[in-house]
Amino acid sequence: MSSNQPNLLPLLQEFSTQLEGTLQLDALTKTLYATDASVYREIPLAVAFPKSEADIQKLILFASKNGTSLIPRTAGTSLSGQCVGNGIVVDVSKHFTKILELNVAERWVRVQPGVVRDELNRYLKPHGLFFSPITSTANRAMIGGMVGNNSSGTTSIVYGVTRDKVISLDTILSDGNLVKFEDLSKDEFEQKTKLQSLEGDIYRKVAEELGDEEARQEIHAQFPKKSIHRRNTGYAVDELLKADVFDGDEKFNFCKLLSGSEGTLAFTTEIKISLDPLPEPIEIVVAAHFETIHQSMVSAQTAMKHPATAVELMDKIILDCTKESIEYSKNRYFVEGDPEAILMVEFRGQTLEEAMAKGKALVDDLIATGLGYAYPIIEPAMVSTAWALRSAGLGLLANIPGDAKAVACIEDTAVDIEDLANYIDEVDEMMAGFKQKPVHYAHAGAGEIHLRPILDLKKSEDVEEFYQISKASAELVKKYQGSLSGEHGDGRVRAAFIPLMVGEKNYELFRRIKFSWDPQNIFNPGKIVDAAPMNKFLRYEPDMETPTHDTLLDFSNVGGILRLAEKCNGSGDCRKLPGSGGTMCPSYMATRNEKDTTRGRANTLREFLTMDNKENAFNHPEIKEAMDLCLSCKGCTAECPSNVDMSSMKAEFLYQYQKTNGIPFRSRAFAYINELNELGSKTGGLANFMLGNSLTGGMVKSILGVASKRNLPEISKVSLRKWYKRNYDALPAAAMQIKSVYFFVDEFTNHNDTEIGIKAISLLKKLGYDVKVVDHEESGRSALSKGLLPKAKKHAEANVKVFEKLIDGNTPLIGLEPSAILSFRDEYPRIVKKELTEAAKKLKFHVKLIDEFLAQEIAAGNIKADSFTTNSKRIKLHGHCHQKALSSMTWTQKLLSLPTNYSVETIPSGCCGMAGSFGYEAEHYEVSQQVGELVLFPAVRNADSETVIAAPGTSCRHQIADGTGRKAKHPVEILWEALNEV
């Protein structure tokens, strides 16, 4: 819906001052909200972040008065373009996030629409209850979106869909009045029809429309089979017919209609939902392997005859995408051979024996009928990782190489489970006619397979095929009397086919209902009814050439930096909150702003690098603002299913941006910190006095723009290199040498953490390792983080040349500081000149964190517990972001657990918030502290004084000291102190 006024900007600017919340009119914010997890893009008029119902009422009245529209938005539930439009996007995910009331006895909870599903269930768990619909995006999906979309998820075969759980909705109608919708008796319904208001109008209209026998018969005849519980096509008028005021015996409740209405009828501000008792505690998964999709579909029908709680499918295309993911490749442990499909069937019980018996019964049944070739049963300890693999399906599809991607258009069809195998056979035959082999995954047990063609929507012929495939699919679904939308909604992508699915009479009924609720069409227009053509307003202009950009970092493996940004498909994994675990995305966890997500940054890069007409395509303040709070934690490198590596893109952006705008003094100072420390180390303690003194130290902080509350790192009295040359030969050694290792003297250990380096080298030698230190350059980490890529390149090339002939599988290079040593594994192969690329790639396999090396030597039997104390010690471990992304904290846990009575608890923290120099910078200090307060600081403060805090990263240890007053130790220090006296 277009505004009927040529320029609303002055009115919007004036209106913004009337809100408790904010109304954003800037180009960056509008860019961020121009897309969602769909293929669509449309720049909105503005983006509102209301703080109160009064704000929403004002927005409704403004839209009504000025001929524009409101597009409601939360997160994590829609794939069909429901949240894209040219009106005012109203994002309630920032302020409408309260759990308002819980009634344990009656098993219901009242929430605001911005409450995240998993956060709600963490709150409910101590009470033995949970909200049962579980989408694959449950760690960021919000209840408002789940209602608007009538979300289902993996367990709908047991618990039903969101519509089944909604008790009441507090809404604001298009006239600005607050109205509650809930169960009504016949008399109460009759009283509602007598109201002289918009509320009365909608009750009178539904009574008139559905009171007609012919209309009811048309609904029954045209709607999907009643056996299909996932049915979101159009408005759920068939659900209203179950009320006693029409054909049924239930109380009338407009919540049935509003659930799945995609924000087109009213604006919801509070939601009351019913809860279920927690499921049986023991969970196992049968992962049945198949050589054909058809076999897996038939097996889904078999599985549904067993007491399964979830029956989910992954096909070969999805499974192959997991191979390239750092995080999800670890979760492939149960995959045997090269299956065309895996059916994951969940069983629960009060005991493991009970759950296993159910699982084995299914396996026996499949074997007896000759279905499948492998049936591993995943036991409780590993179930969550297997489900993580399945949940990542949407994001993983972005890893298909090239511009052609798995496109959401026919992915939400649902049929009766008894029709499923035949339906999918016909789908595959239909797709073969388009020379397509679609992706198959998701909810087999519910009769809903997420099917996706692979299309390049940058090409006009594929855009046309996008439409033709969708149309053919709709016709096939109608043949089976299925539902075109099972849980993702109609939005823009399916709305055009609703007349085909339910008939023209029912479609016109939908239109009359829409305009009885919303006469001026201000609520999310163009969704469900009167939609624009489904192949218009796409992310890319058809046949527009993808711009290329010369970069210093090598992005050729994905087709360039722009295509790396384009890999983000909007699935929003980066919007998860701290309780969900993981690192990505710390700045979003602190600010709850879309621009501070990996998705927001990727969308910004894509928009401005695609639409750019500047000499320097990177010279946009909007990109700079989006990148500003990126901590370069590398969480997205591993945790983003699409492998969107924002840390590398930020480094490249800074380099390119600084070509035009210059390198800030502070950035240059931090990038040259090694050289400055080298100078400081020659002053005999004067540098430390100057940095630590409140007067001169304050001046230094002020000049550099360092936060006044920060303590600057001290420079060690002697560098590690000098200490090694003077003392190594005299160190105590083991009776027998095991092997030689090279030790990487990183710039932080050399000048700031020398004591840790001394203990590390001493420990290694005493355990039987000959430690060699050669002349080499710094890692280049500081230069990378500040965009001084030529400097980082110089260091990387020098280090590759030094070590390429020295280290191999028998003689590794090991290092203490994760961010430094892991540069060999991550950036070095992409930053060195071409002649050194192969050498850099070979090197990365023989470069190890000291944690990795020691843990592997323990596993090999070369280091034994009897070398260490038997005294008891409790350790709380915080992991470095780069280690979690590029290695694993398991190594550190194993080495700290070696002493017999040492117990190690890993703090479920993400980034500490310091992130190298980020937390020192004055303008970032507050966010840095907010990140620390999410999980890490409280965990450290709650630890008793006898508990040792361990942290491998130097910046992490400084953050812990500044934020909690506790001194954290490197794991090597703890192991050194645990050594038995010789």
N, C-alpha and C positions, 0 to 999 in steps of 0.2 A: 504493500500500500504506500503510495507516494504522498508526501505532504501536499496540501492544496495551497500552501503559501511558498513563494519563491525563496524566501530567506528567513528562517526561524532563529538564526544565530543570536540577534539582539534579544529576542524574547527568551531564549534559552539561558543566556547569560544573566538576565534579570531574574528568571525563575530559579536559577541555581542558588541564589541567596536566600530563598524561602524554605530550603530543605534543612532538616537536621543532619541528614547525610550529605553526600556529595553528588554532583552531576558533572561528569568529565566530558569535555568537548575537544580535547587535544587529539592530534593525529595518531599518536602512539596508542592511546587507549582504544580509540575507534578501530584501529588496525587489529589490536588484540582480540576484539569482540566481533570481527568481521567473519570469523570462521568458528566452527565447533569440531566435533569428531566426524563430520560428514564431508562430502566433496564440494560443498557450497561455500560461496564467499559473497558477502554484501556489506558494504561499509554502513554502519548505523549512523543515525543522526547524532546520537549522544549515548553515554552509558551512565546509568544512575546506580548509586549504592545507598538505598534508603535505610534509615535507622529505625523507623517506626511505621505503624499503620497510617499515621497522619501523612507521612511522606508519600506513601503509596496512593493515598486518596488524592493528594495534590497532583501526583503524576497522572492519575487517571483523568482528573478534571482538565489538566493542561493538554493532554492528548486529545480529549474530546473537543475542547475549545479551539484547538489549533490544527485539527485535521491530520494528526499524526497517529502513531501506534506505539504499543508497548509490547516488548518481547521478553517474557520472564525467563530467568536463567538461574540454575544452580550449578550442578556439575555431575558428570559421570553416568548419564543414563540415555542419551539420545545420539543416534547415528544418522538421522534422516533430515537434518537441516532445520529441526524445530526451533533452534536458538539463533538462527540467522535471519536478519531482516534489516530494512532501511529505516525503521523507527527508532525509538529509544529502548535500548537493552536495559532491563532492570535486573541487576545481579543481587540476589538476596543471600549469597553464600558467605558474605563477609560479616553481616550484622545480625541476621535472623538465624542464630545458631544455638538457641537455648533449648534445653530439655526442661519443660515447664512443670510437669506433674507426672507422678507415677503412682498407680494403684496396683499393688502387688496382688491383693486378694482378688480383684476383678480382672486382673491381667490386661491392663491397658496403660498406655503412656501418651502424654500430650506433648508435642514438640513443635518447634518452628521449622519452616521448610529447609533451612540451611544446615540442619543436623546431618552429619555423615552417618551412613548406615552402620559401619563397623564401630564408630565411636559410640553410637547408641548401644550397640550390643556389649561393648566393654562396660558401659554403665549398668546394663541390665544383668550381666552375668552373675554378680554376687547375690542377686535375688532369684536365681534359678530360671530366668526368662530370657527370651530373645525375640527379635523381629525376624521372621523366618525367610522372606524373600531374599535371596543372595545372588546379586549380579556378579559378573566377573570383575566389575569395577567397584566392588563393595567398600574398598578402602578409601574411596573418594566420592562415591555416589551419594547424593543427598536425598532425604526423604521426600522433599518437595518434587524433585525430578522423578523419583520413583512413582509417586502418585500421578503426576502429570503424564507419565508414560506408561503407567500400569506395568511396572517392571516385574519380571518373573524370576529368572535365575535358575541355578542348577537343581534346586530342591523343590521346584514347583509340582513335581509329580507326587509329592507327599503333602506339602503345605499350601499349595495354591499360589495365587498371584497377589500383588499388592491390593488390587480392588477388593479382594476377599477380606482384607485386614482393616480397611478404613471404616472407622465408626462415625466420625464427624469431621467436617471441615469448616474452619472459620475463613470466610472469604470477603473480598470487596467486589461488589458488582460494578458494571460499567457506568452506573450513575453515581458511584462513589460511596454507596451505602454498605455498611458491614452487615453480613448475613451469615448465619450458621446453618449448615445443612447436616441433617442427622435423620435417624429413623422417625417416621411419622405414622401414626395410626390413621385409619380412614377418616375419622373425624378431624384430626389435626391437618390432614391433607386438604380436606374440604375447607377448613378455616383459612389455609394459606391461599386458596384460589379466590378468596374474597378480599384479600389485601389490595388496596388501591396504590400500588407501587410497582416498580420493576420486578421485585420479588413475586408479587402477586401475578404479574403478567406471565412469568415463566412457568408458574404452576398451572395457570389457566391454559397456557399453550400446550403443555405436555398432556394435560387432561383431554384437551380437544383432539390433539393429534393421535394419541395412543388409545383414546376411547373409541376410535373408529375400528370396527371389526375387520374391514378390508385392509386397513393399514397394518393391523397386527398380523394378519395372514401373510401379507407381503414380507414382513420382517422375518417371520418363521420360515418362509419359503426361500428367501434369498441369502440369509445370513449363514455363516459357517456352521458345520455340524455341531450339535450341542456337546458331543463327546470331546471336542477340542477345547481345552481350558485356556489355552493361549489365543486370545481373540481380540485384537486391537484395531480391526479395520473400521475406520469411521468412528461415530459416536455409539456408545454401548446402549442403544435404545432397547436391544433385546434383553439386557439385564433389568431394565425398568419394568418389562412385562412380567417379571417374576413377582411384582408387588400385588398385594391383595386389592388394590384399587383397579387393577386390570385383570390379568389371567391367573395370577399366582396366589401364594399364601404368605409371602413375606411382607414386612412393613416397607413402605415406600421410602427410598433414600436417594436423593440426588447425588450423593457421593459416588454411586455406581456409574453415573454419567460423567461426573467430573474426573474420575479416575480414567486416565487414558485420553483426556480431552486436550492435552498438550498446551494448556494455558490459553485456550481460545475462547473460553466462556466466562471465567472469573479469575480473580487474583487471590491465591490462597496464602493466608498468613499464619494459620495454626492447623495442626493435623493431630487427630486422636486416632490411634491405631491399636488393634488388638495384638496380643503377644502369645507366644507358645512356650510351653516348658522346654528347657534345654534338651536337645536330643540325647540319646543314649551315648555314654562317654567314649566308648571304644569304637574306632573307625578304621576300616580296612578298605582297600580298593583292589578289585580285580582288573588288571590291565590286559584285556584280551586282544591279541594281535591277529590281523586279517590280511589276506592277500588281495582281496577285492573290497570295494565300497559296498557292493551288494551284500556280501556275507556279513559285513558289520551291521547293515540295516536289518537284515533278518535276525541277527543276534540281539539287536536292541529290542525287538518284539519278544524274543525269548527272555531277555533280562527282565522285562516288565512283568513277567509271570512270577518273578521272585520278589522278595521283600526288599528291593533296592531303594535307597534314598536319593540316589543320583545316577543317571546313565548318560554319560557325555562322550562325545566323539572328537578325535583329532585325526586328520588325514596326513598323508605323506608330505604334502606341500608345507603344512604347518610344522611338522616334525623336522623337515629339512631346514626351515628357517631358524630353528633353535640351535643348530650347529654353529652358527656364526655369532651367537650371543654369549658374552662372557659369563653372565649370570645364569642364563637358562640352559646353557649347554651342560652345566653341572647337574641339572635335574633330569637328564636323559638316561640315568643309570638303569632304569627298568626296561628300556627299549631293546628288544632282541631282533637282530637282523634288520631288514629294511621293509617294514610293513607298509601296506597301502593305507591302512587305518588302524587305530587303536581305540577300543571302546573301554572307557573307564567307568566301572560300575562300583558304586559305594554301598557298603553294608555297615550297619552299626549293631552294637550289642552292649549289654551290661558288662560282659567279660570278653576277653580276646577269643576264648574258645567259641563263644556264641557267635561272634562276628565272623570268625574264620569258617565255622560250619556253614553259614549262609553263603559265604563266598565260594567254598568248595562245592556246594550243591550246584551253583551256577556253572562252575568249571566242568563238573561232571556232565551237566546237561549239554553244554556246548560241544564237549568231546563226543558225546553219544550221538549228536546230530551232525557231526563232521564239520563244525563251524570253528574256524580259527586254527592257528598253529602254535601259539604260545600263550600261557595264561599266568604270568607272574602275579603273585598277590603281594601288594605293598602293605606292610604292617604299620601300626600307628605312628612310630617315631619318624617315618619318612613320608607319610601321607601328605603333609602340608606342602612339601616340595613338589610332589607330583601334581597337586592341584594348582600350584603356582605356575607350572608349565602350561596347564590347560588355560588358566586365567589370562596368561600373557598372549593368547592367540591373536587378538586384534592387533596389538602393537607389533608382534613378531612378523606379521604379514608385510610390514613396511620393509623388511629385509630382502624381499624379492628384488634382485638386481635390476637396474634400469628404470626408465620412466613408467613402464607398465606396472600397475599395482593391482592387488585384489580389491575390487571396488564394491562398496555397499550399495546394493540396489535390489537384489533378490534374496538377501541374506536373512530375511525375517519371516519366511513362509512357514506355516504350521499346518499339518494335516493329521487326521486320525492315525494313531500308531499302527493300526491294522493296514492302513494304506501306504505306510512310509516306504517300504522297500520298492513297491511298484512305482510310487511317485518319484523317488530318487532315480530309479532306472530311466523313467521318462525325462526327468530333468537332464540327466547326463546325455541322453540321446538328443534332446533338444539343443543342448550346449554344443554337442559335437557338430550340429548343423551350422553353428557359428564358429566352428574350428576352435572351440574352447574346451579346456578341461578345468572345471571350477574347483575352488577350494571347498572342502566339506568339513565343518566342525560344529561342536556345541551340543544342543539339547536333544539327543536322539530319543531318549525315553519319553520326551514330551511331544514327539512328532515334529520337532522343529530343528532342522539342520541349517546352520548359517552357511549358505552357498554364496560364493563370490566369483564372478568372472574376473579375468585378469585383463585390464584395459589400460591404455595410455590416453588419459583424458586431455592430454595436450594436443591430440590429433582429432581433427573433425570427423574422420571416419569412425573412430572409436567412440566419440561422443554420440554419434548416430546409433552405433551398435549398443551403447549404454541404454538408449531408449528402446531399441528393438528387442533386446534380451529381456528388459523389464516387462515389456508388453507381452511377450511370449510366455514369460513366467506367470504373469497374472492370469492369462488364459488357461494355463495348465492347473494352477491352483484352483481356479473356479471349477474346472472339470472335476476335481476331487472334493469340491465343496469345503475347501480349506480356508485358512485365514491368511491374507496377504501380509499382514503384520501380526506377529506373535507377541513381541515385547519391545521392539525398537520404535514403534509408532509409524504413522504415515508421513508426517512432516511434509517436506517438499518432494521427496523421492517417490512416494507411493500414492500421494493424494490424487494424482491425475487418473489413477486406475480404480478409484473407489466406485464410480458408476458401474464399471464392469463387474466388480466384485459383489455389490449389493443391489444392483439394479437402479435405473434412473429414478424410480419413485422414492426409493429409500434415500437416494442421494439428495433429492429435492427436500425430503423430510429433514435431513441433516442441515441443509441450508436454512430452512425455516427455524429450526432449533437454534442454530448459531445466531441468527439475527434477532430472535426473541430475547436472547440473553445479552446480545451485544449489538444494538441497532446501528451504532456508528462504526462498527468493525475496528475497534481500537485494540482488541486483545489478539495479539499474534496472528494477524491476517495472513491469508495465503497458505495456511496449514489446514489440512483435512478438507476444507472446501475452498473453492475458487483459487486453486493453486496456480502458480506460474508453470510453464512447461518444465518438466523434471530435468531437462538437459540444458537449462539456462542458469545464469548466475553461478557458474562453476568457479572453482579456485583458479583455474587457468583459462586464458583466452585460447580457444582452439587455433592450432597452427601457429601460435606465437613461439618464436624460437627461444629456447632457454638460454639466457645470457651466461657467458663464461667469464671467469675472473682469474687473473694470474695471482697465485698465492705463493708464499714462501714455504709454508707447510704443504706437504703433498696430500691432496684429497682425491687423487685419481682413482683410488679403489672404489669410490662411490660416485665418480663422475664430476667431482668438483665440490667446492664449499656450498654452493647453492643447493645442489642435490642432496647434500648431507642434511641441510636444514629442511628440505622437502620430505625427508624420510619421516618426519614427525607427522603422524596421521591424526593427531588431536585426541588420542585415547585418554590423555590426562593422568597417566600413572604418576607424573611429577606433582600432582595435587594431593597426594596422600599426606596424612598427618603423622606426627611423631609416634603415636601409639601403634601404627602399622609396621614400625621397624624400618630399617634401611636408612640410607643417607639422602637420596634424592627427595625433595629439593630443599635444602636447609633455609634458603632465603624465603621461599614461599611458606614454609612452616612457621616462620617468624612473623611475616607481614600479612599473609593470606591475600596477597595481591597477584592477580593473573600475570602481570608483567614480570614477576619474580619466579615464574615457573620455567622449566626447560621448554615447554610448549610455547609459552609467551615469547620467549627469546627466539625460538626457531621461527615462529610466525612473523616476528618482526624482521628477522633477516630475510626470510622468503619474500615478504612484501616489498621491502625497500631495495633488495638486490635485483628483484624481478622488474619492478616499475621504475628503476633508477634512470635518470638522464644526466647525472653529474659526471664530471671528468673522473673523480674518485668515487666509485660506487659505494664505498664504505663511509663516506663523509656525511653521515646523517646523525644529528643529535638524538633522534628517536632510538637508533640502534645503541648509541652510547648509554642512554638512560636505561634501556632494557638490560644491557650487560652490566650495569653498575654494581648490582648486588649479587652477581654470580660469583660464588666463592671459589670457583675452579676446583671443586671437591672431587670431580670425576664420578660422582654418584650416578649420573646419567649414562656414563660410558658403560657401566655394567647393568644398572637397574632398568634403564629405559629399554623396553622390548624392541624398539626400533633402532637402538644403538645410536641415538643422537648424541654425539660427543660435543657438548657445549663448551667444555674447558678448552679444547683445541680451537673451536670457532671463536671463542673470546680472545685467545692469544693472537690469532690471525687478524681479527677485527681491530684490536688495539694497534697492531703493527701497521695495518693499512690506514687506519684513522689518523695515527700520529704522523704519517707521511705528509699530510696536509696541515695538521693542527699542531705539530711539534710534540716532543716528549716532555711531559711535566717534570719539574725538578725533582719532586719526590719519587716519581717512578724511576728516574735515572739513578737516584741515590739508592733505592732498594735493589735495583738490578745490579748495581756495582757494590753490593754489601760485602762481598768477599774481599774486594780491593780495599774498601774502607776499613774492614776488620784487620787486614794485613798491615795497614798503616797504623791503626790503633794499637796493635800488638807490639809495636816498636817503641811505644811511649812509656813503658815501664809503669803502667797503672794509672797514668795521667788521664787516659781516655775514659777509663771506668769512673774516675773521680768526676770528670766533666759530665759524663752521661748520667751519673747517679745523683749528682748535686742538684738540689731543687732549683737553684738559680740558673746555672748553666745548662743543666738537663732540661729545664723548662723552656729555655731559649731554643735549644736544639729541637725539642718537640714542636714548638711553635713554628720554627722555620720550615720544618719538614711536614707540618700538618699532621702530627702524631697526637693521638688522644692524650690529654694531660694525665688521665688516671692510669695510663699504662706504665709499666716498668720496662725500660729498655734492656735488652739482653746484655749481660756482661761479656767482655772479651777475656778469654782465658790467659793466664800468666804466660803459658808456653803453648805453642801450637802442637797439635797431635803429631804432625810430621817431625818437628824438632824432638819431641819426646821419644818418638820411635827410633830415630837415628841414635839417640844417646843411650837408650835403655833396653831396647828389644833383646839384644843378645844376652843380657844378664837376667832376663825373666826366668822364673821357674818353668821347667818343661816336663812333660810326661815322659815316662821311661821309654815309651815307644811312639814314634811318630806315625800318625795315620795317613795324612796326606798334606799337601801344600794348598794354600788358598791365597788369593790376592784380596787385599782389603782396600775398598774404595774410601779414600779420605775425603768425604764430602765437605763442602764449605762451612756447614753449620757445626759439624763435629770437630772440624779442625780448629776453629777459633772460639766457639761458644760452649760446646759440650765436650771439651777435651777429656774431662774425667771419665765420661761415659765411654769414649773411645779407648782410653787406657784400660778400663775394665774389660771391654770387649776383646781387645787384643790379648790381654793377660789371660782371660778365660779360655780363649781359643788355644793359646800355646800350652796352657796347663792341661787341657783336655787332649792334647796330642796333635795339634795342627800347626804347621809351620806357616806363619803369617808373613806374606810378602807385601811390601808397600813400595810402589814405584812412582816416579814423577808423572803426574797427570793433571789435567785441568779440572776446574770446578764442574759441577753437573750442569749448570746453566738454568737451574730451576727458577731462580729469581728473575732472570731475564725473560724466560718463557712467560711467567705470570704477569709481567709488565709489558709484554708485547715487543720487547727488544729482541726480535727473532734473529737478526744477523749475529748478534752477540751469542745467543744460545746456539746457533748453528756452528759458529766457530768452535765453541767448547765441545759440542757433540762430535764434530768431525775429528778434533784432536784426540778425544777419548777413544773413539772407534779405532783410530790408527794405533794408539798405544796398546789397546787390549786385544785387537783382533787375532794376534799371533801368540798371545800369552795364555788365554783362558780357553778351556774346553770342558767337556763333561766331567773330566777327572780333576780339573783344577779350576774351580769356579771363581768368579769375582763376587765378593759379598760386601754388603754395606749396611749401615745402621739406620740412616734417615730415609724413611720410605719415599718421600717426595723426590729425593735426589737419586737414589739407586734405581728406582722404578722408571726414571726417565729413559734408561736404556731400553726398557721393555715397551714403552709407550711412544714417546715423541721421537727418539733418536732415528728409527727407521724412516720417519716421515719428514725429517728436517735436514738430514745430511745430503750432500750432493749425490747424484745418481751412481757415480763410481763406487760409493761407499755403502749404498743401500743394502746390497746382499750381505756385506760384512756385518752391518748393523743388525740385520734380521737374524743372522746366525748367533751373534753375541747375546741377544736377548734371552736365548734359551739357557745360557750358562751364567747369567747374572741373577743373584739371589739376595733377598733380604736376609739378614743374619738369623731372623726368626725361622725362615724357611729352611735355611741350611742346617741349623742346629736340630730342628724337629726331624728333618730327614735323616740326619746322622743318628738321632735317637732311634728312629724306626729301623735303621740298618744295624742297630746293636753296637754302634761305635761309641756311644755315650750312654752310661748306665746310671741308674738312680743311686747306686752305692757310692758314687763320687760326691754325693751331696748330703746335707744334713737330714736328719729324721725329725727335727723339730717341726711343730705345727705353725702354719702361717695362712692367713686369709688374704686373698688378693682380689681386688676389683680392677678389671681390665677395660680400658677405653681404646678402641681401635682407630688407627689413622685412616682417613678417607681413601687415600690412594692405595693403601694396603688392601682395604676392603674391596675396592673396585678392580684392582689389577692382580691381587694375590688372594690371600684369605687370612682371616684372624684365627683359623683353626691351628695354623702353625704355632702362633704365639701361645694359644691355650695349651697346646701339647707340651711345649718346652717349659712353661711355667708349672705345669702339673707333674713334671718329672720328679722333683723331690717328694719323697714318699707321703708326707703329711701336708703338702701344700694343696689348698683348695682354691680354685680359680672361678670367679663369676664374671662373665662378660657383661658389661653395662650395655643395655640395648639402645645405645646412643647413636646418632648419626654423626654429622660434622660437629666438631667442638665449637666452631664459630670463629676461631682465630684465622685459619686458612692462610698461613704464611704471613704476609704483611697486611692482609685485609683488616683484621681486627685491631691493628695498630693505628689505622687511618682514622682521623678524628670524625669524619662524617659517617664512618661505618661502625664506630664503636658501639652505638646503641643496638644495632641489629646483631652485631657480634655477640653481645651479651644476651640478647633475646634468644639466639640460637643455643648458646650455652645453657640457658635456663630451661630449655625444652625438656631435656632428659639428663644431660651430663652433670650439671651443677647440683641438682637435687640428689642425685645418686651419690655423689662424692660427699656432700654434706651429711647424708644419712649414714655414711660408713663410720663405724667407731674408730677411735684413734689407733687401735691395734691393726686395723686393716690397711694393707699397703695398696696404694693406688698406682697402677701401671699404665703407661702410655708410651708407645713406640715413637710418636712424633714430637719433635722439638717444639713446634708451635702449640701442639695440644698441651704439653706440660706447662708452657707459659700461660696458656689460657686458664688451665686449672688453678694455677698459683694465683693469678690475678682475680679470678672469679670466685674462688672458695678459700684461699689462704692455705690450701694443702699442697704439699710438694709431691708431685708424681715422679715415679722412677721409670727409666727404660727397663724393659724386661731383662735385658742383659745384665743390668746392675743387680737385679734381684737374684738372678742365677749366680752371678759372681759371689755375692754375699752368702749364698747357700752352699758354696763349695766347702768340702771338708778340708781342714788343715792337713797339710802333708807332714 
